[in-house]
Amino acid sequence: MNHDFQEQAFMMRALLLSHQSLPACRPNPPVGCVLVKEGEIVSEGFTQPPGQHHAEAMALANYDGSFTDVTAYVTLEPCSFVGRTPSCAHTLVELGIKKVVVATLDPDRRNSGKGIAVLKEAGIEVEVGLCENEVLDFIEPYLIKN
């Protein structure tokens, strides 16, 4: 898949944001998210302490415009299950986001592939694998593998 430099820059910005999650986000993985509209970043988020916003939820909460034509760049597959916080995948669907670009799938068996399925079933365009190696270099030690 051929991604342009701008898309890579958005994902690398999300990766940079994810670093701000640590150490407070533990045991949740440090995730970053940027919302992009018409080629501009309109909101940013990163994983907050447990029970508070995940990266996507923080970015969504910090944005008050229309979600039409908004693309979310997120370093890890959005969660499909409700834990201490609502499911990010379902929230993205409810808000009518157009496209979600994910760096890497979540190996956590509660989610793995399910977050992507939720988005696709709702008709959202989904891409996986942008800057995956760069993101995995950082996030790998924090992922739940089971």
Summary of the structure (lengths in Angstrom):
residues: 146
radius of gyration: 13.4
end to end distance: 28.9
largest distance: 38.7
contacts: 501
relative contact order: 0.18
helix: 34%
strand: 21%
